[in-house]
Every structure is written in structure tokens, then in C-alpha cells.
């Protein structure tokens, strides 16, 4: 098995900030939840190895897959759809790979709610460096073929602003081959907003997607920065200027943030760091943190111990009531990852499910989606009946 972190590159970022470490409460045992395996990928026409966070729209789960598809598509992956009402799944689209429409999708789909979807592939396309694509009416259109100079290997989720502009990151490529931030306007023009370029100053390899607040795009770099363990940054969409907000140390504050940030509407950004939590280098199992934009204050909220999860790689999912839901790629009762609930008021974490590498799946890399009833949906990258990953539901 290939561990994802061995495939990522490093990123850095700077700017002094106080580290206010909160009192860290222990994990709580799993509550009475019902886990359901909704679908087991076969690695064939339906796809396999789903890395992405599923999109839930109109009762349908949309999940890009990293591999699989028909033989004619060279196993370049699919966009899979699963109807939660009829409990049936099929592929919406099968990628063609190189030099066609791309391959190896890792980022989630986004939608305008009117049947149009956008996403990225990390490889393939005519530029051989990944693609930005749109699916409309079941037809796929490549709207940007990355060629390295404009970015390479987009892995993070896209965001869509109210006027229809798309924003995203590439983990490599650009002027310095250290990753980029880009925009694709509603009128169809591609614009590089920022090129990362210095390991020790602005960081490199922005693997995660972005969040938008008051004309600023906020994100993380996976490595680099003053301590070489990644950064939190902001880029002004009008001036394209980048501001270094925080440098991870890889110790008790964590390091190597992969999952990106989520805002709480009160000036705070919440996220996870995939390693750290200890005083010794990258020792530890990862952390949950909060960053206050106004005061530049970084607070470690929770440190994973291992049995409660290890290596949180996905963005958190807020419920609007102070709770955040997420996954860990490893750890848990069996070591194959977990689904958890974190209460930001009490800084307590509840393990909702520990994967067993059976029919339930193993190693959930992506995050979660939630329906109106509060039930959670996600994807496990491996395991399941056919060993190609699963879609799952947790009924709360």
C-alpha cells in the first residue's frame, strides 16, 4: 500500500503568531451510531481508490475516483454517482487519461446546484500536468489543460464565488515549480494569482483547497516555512499579494497540514495538521487547531493519541452548532482510520467509527458530507468487498 504522505511535497510559510495552547480534553468513546457500507468499488467501470470528499447534491453522492474506469480509458478514474434514495450507483463519467481529459482525480466536485459540476485531475490532459474540467448534462469539458508553467497536479478542492469564478491550487508547477493559486473566471479566462517560490518564506506545495473571506483566499502549505513544517497563508484576490500568517513547528502545534481550512463565521479558521502534537519533532498523531485571523493567534485544540485516530488528512465539516466532523487516515481501534466528532466548546472528541479493513473499508483520506438529517457520508480509499474502497454512511 502506498501511504499518501510519501507522495506529497513540502511547504512553508512565515509570520509570528502567539501559540495559545488550550486545555486538551481526552477522547470520548464511540456513541450509538449506525455504520452502513453503501457501495464497494470494484476497480472496473465504476472506478476505484476514491480519495476525494464526496459531494452530496439532491440526494446523490458524487465521488471522483483515482483509478478504474473502462479498459478504453486506461484506468484513468471516474466520476461516480450514488443515489441515496434508490441505493444504486453508476459512473457519471470515465476519464480518458493522457493526452485526453485527465486522470487520477483527488479533489472533490463542486456544483452550482443547477446540474453543472467542476473538478480537477492531478494528471493527464494535453499538458500532461492535470486538468480543470466541467461536467454539464453528463458531458465533460476540459476548460484548462495545465502544462507545468501555469501549475501542475491540482489536488485540492475548488471554490466557487457568487459570480461564478473558480479558485484553486496546484501542488506543483508555476514559475518556481513550487505550486500556484489560480482563478478561472465566469467568462472563461484562466488567471494565475500567485506562484509559490521560496521554501523558507512563502512555502511550497499547497495541496489543499482554499477558503474565501473579505477578498482574501486562505489556505495552507504542506511543508516549508521557518520551521519546515508548513504554513497558513492569505492571498488578496485584488492585489495578488501573499501574507504569511503562521509557521508550523512540527511539535506540539502539529505540522504538515494537508486538509485545508474551514471558517466559523466569527473570524476563526479551523483545520488539522497531519503529524505532530508532541515536543519531539514530528512525533505525535496530528492535531486539530484554530487560527484567529484578527489576532494571528494559533490555538492547538486537540492532539490525537492513536486509538482515537492518527493522521487527519481531510478538511473538517462544521455543523453550525460548534461541532466539527472529520476523518483520520490511520489509527483507531484497528489502525485503519476513524470518523470523529469534535466539540469546539469543550474541546472533546468522540470517535464515531473505527474502520476494520473489512467490508467497511480502510484508510479514509477525504472528508465528510452531511444531509439535512445530520447523517454523514464519506469514502474509504481502500478495503471493502473488492479491495478498491467504499462509500459509507453514518446514521446519527
N, C-alpha and C positions, 0 to 999 in steps of 0.2 A: 504494500500500500504506500502511495506517495503522500507524505504529510504536506499539507498546503503551505505551511510557513517556510518550507525549504524552497518553494518556488517564488516567493516574493522577494522584492528588493528592499533596501533600506531607505529611510527618510529622516530628515532633521528639521528642526525649527527652533527659534530663539524668542527671548523676551522674558525678563524676570517676572516672577509671579510668586505670591506667597502660597505656601502649601499648608492649608489648614486641614489637618487630618481629623476626621470625625471619630467619635467613639464607634467602634466596629462591633456590631452585634453578631451573634452566631447564626448559623443557618437553622431553619426550622425543617422538620421532616415533611415529607410529601403529604399533601392533603388528599381528600377523596376526590380524585379526578378520574375521568374515563378516557383512556387512550384508545384510539382506533387507527389501524393501518388502512388508509383509504385506497392506496394503489401501490403496487410493486412494479417498478420499471423492469423491462426485460432486456434492455440494451439493444433492441431491434428497432422496428419502425417507430415505436413510441419514444425512444430516447433512453438515456441512462446517465448516471452520475450527475444529479441535479445539485448545483452549487448555489443557485440563486434563492433569494427570498421570494415566496410565491406572491403573486398579485391576486387579490380577491375582488372581483368585479361582477355584479349582477348574479351572485351565487355560483360563479365559475372561478376556479383556481387556474391561473396561468403560470406555468413554470418552464423557463428555458432550461435545456439540458446541455451538459458539456460534451457528451458523446451520444452515439446512437443515430437513428435515422435509417432510411433505406440504404441498401448497398450502393445505389447510384449516387448517394450524397457523401460517400466516403466516411461515414460515421461522424459527420461534422456537427451533430447535435440537432435538436428540435426545439420548437415551442409547443409545449404540451398543454392541453386544457382538460380539466376535470370538473364535471358538473356535480356540485354537492347535493343537488335535488334528486337527480336520477342515478347518482353514483356510477357514472360512466365517464370514461376518459378516452381521448384520442389525440393525435397530434394536430395542431393548427397549422404548423409549417415545419418543413425539414430543410435545414441549411445545406448548401452545396459545397462549402469549403473554399479551397483555392482553385482558381482565382475568381470565384464566383461571388457569393453573397456573404461569406464569412463562416466561421466555425468557432466552437468552444466558447459558448456564451456562459458568462458568470454573473453578470448584473441582472437585476430584476427588471421586468417590464413596468412601464408606467402607461396610463391611459388618460384620455380626455373625457372618458365616460360616454362617448358617442361612437364607440366601436373602433377607434384608432389607437394603436399601440406603438410605443417606441422602445428600443433597446439597443444593446451593443453586443458585438462578438469580440473576443480577445485576439482572434487570429483570422487569417484569410482575407478575402476581398482582393480587389485588383492591386492594392498597395501592399498586400501581404502583411499588414500590421493591425488588422481588425477593421470593424465596420460600425457605423451608426445606421440603424435601419428603422423603417416604419412598416407596420402591417395594417392594412386597411382593406376591409372586405375579404379577408383571407389571402390577400395578395401582398407579398413582401417587396418593398422598395428600398434599395440601398441609397441613403442620402449623403453618406460620406464614406469614402474609402480612405482609411488612414494609411499614410505612407512612411511614417517614421519622422519626417520633418515636421509634420503637424501633430504628432503624437503617435503612440503605439501601445497596443494591449490595454484598451479600456476595460476595467474590471468592475468599477463602482456603479451604483445606481444613478440614473439620470434624475433631474428635477425639471419640472415644467412650471413656468411662471404664468400669471393670469393672461398675458397677451399671446401665449403660445411659443415663447422662446425656450429652448432646451439648454441646460447647463450640465457639464460632466467633467470627468477627469480621465486622463490616460496615465497608466502606471509607469510607462517608459516613453521614450521619444521626445520630440521637441528640439529646440535649439541646442540643448546640452545633454540630450538623451537621459534626462532625469525625471520626465513626466511633465504633464501640462494640465491646465484648466482651459476649457473651451466653451464656446456658445454656438448654438445653431439657431438662427433667427426664424421667426414665423414665416418670413418671406423667402427662406431657403438659402441663406448665406452662412457660411462657416467662418467663425472668428476665434483665433487663439487669444485667450485673455491673459494667460501668464505661463511662462516657461520656468520650471524649477531648474536650479543650476548649481547650487553650492551645497555640498553635503553638510558643511558646518554652519551655514547661516540659514538658508530658507528650506533646507531639507530636500529629499528626493522621494520618488515613488509614492505618489498619492493614490493608493489602492482603492480607498473608499470613495463614496459619493459625497455630495455637498448638501448643506442646508442654507437657506436664504433668510436674511433678516436685515431690513433697513439698508438696502443697496450693498450689502456685504455678503459674500459667499464664505461660509465657514467649513473647514474640513481638517483632516489630519494627514500627516505623512507617516509612513510606516517605520522609517529609520531616519537617521541623521539628527541634526540639531546639535546643540552644545554638548550633550551627553551621549549622542549617537543612538538614542532610543526612540526617536520620533518626536513629532511636534503637533501643536494645534495652531492653525493659521487662519487669517482672514484676508480675502481679496476683494477690493472695491470694484464693482462691476462697471463703474463710470470711469475711474482713473486707471484701473488695472493694477493698482499698487497693492503689494502684499505686505501684511503686518504679521510679525511673529508674536504669538500670544503665550505659548508655553512650551517648554522643553522637558520631555520625559527623561527621568534619570535611570529607569530600569530597575529601580529599587522598590521602596515601599509605595511609591506613587504609580508603579507599573511601567510598562514600555511596550513598544511595537503595537500601536493601536491600528487595528485592521477594519473595525466595523463602522467607523464614522460616528456622527453626532446627531442628536435629536434635541430640539429646543422645547422648553416647558412653557413658553409664552410669558415668562417673568424675567427674562434676561439671563437664563441659565442654559447651558448646553450639557447634556448627559451623554456618556459614552462608556466604552470598555477598552481596556488595554489587555492584550492577549497574554502577556507574560508579566512577571514581576509581582510585587506585593510583599517582598522580603527585603531585608537590609543588604542582602548579598547578591550583587549583580542582577542577572535575570532569574534568580531563584524565585519561586512562587508560581502561582497558577493563574495569575491575572487578576484584574480589579475592575470595579465599577466606579466611575468618577463623575464629578460635577465641576463645570467651569463657569464662573460668573463673568460675563463679558465686561460689565461696567467696572468692576474692581480688579479684574485679571486674577481672581482668586481660584486656585485649583484645590479641590477637596476630594480626598480618597474616601469613598462611601462604604465600600465593601471589598474584602480580599477573599478570593476563592481559596478553599483549603484542599480541594481534590475530590473528596467524597461528595461535595456539593457541586462539583463541576471544575473544569480546567480548560484554559484557552478559549475564552469568549471571543469569537471572531465576527459576530454579526452586530448590526446596529440594534439598539433597544427599541421596543414598541411601547409607547405610553398609552394608558387608557384614559387620560384626562382627569384621573382621581388620585394621582400621586403614585400610581403603580407603574412599573416598567417590566415588560416581559422579554425574555431572551433565551438564547441557546448557548451552550458551551460545546465545543468541538470534541472534547475528550472529558475524562473524569466521570464522576457519578459512581453509582454502586457497582457497575460492571466495567467502567473505564471507557465506554463508547459514547459519552456525551450526555447532556441533560437539556431539559426545558425548565426554566425557572421563572419565578415572580419575585420582583424586588420592590419593597415598600420604601419610598424615599422619605416618608415622615419618621419612620422608626429605624431605617437602615437595616432592615431584616430581609433575609432571602429565604424563600420557600422553594424547595425542589419539587416541581410538579411531575417530572418523569425522568427516569434514567434508562437510556437505551441499552439493549442487551445483545445487539448484533444478530438477532433472530429475524423473525418475520416483521418486526417493528422497524428495523433499520439500524444504522450506526453512523456516527460522526456527522451530526447536523452542522453544516457550515453556514448556511443562510439564516436569516431571521424569521420572524413570525408575522402572520396576518391575523386579524380578528374580525369576526362578524358582529352583527348587531346584538346578538345574544351573549357576547363575551367569550364565545368558543374560539380556540386558537387553531391555526393551520400552519404547517411547515413542511420542510423536506429534509430527509436524511440522505446524505451523499452516497453512502454505501449500505450494504446489507439488504435485507428484505428477501423475499422468496427466491428471487433470481440473482441476488447479489449486485444489483445495479441501482440500489437506492429506493426510497419510498416517499410517498406523500402521506402525511398523518394529520389527525385531528385530536385535540384535547378538549373534551367537553367539561366545562366548569360548573 
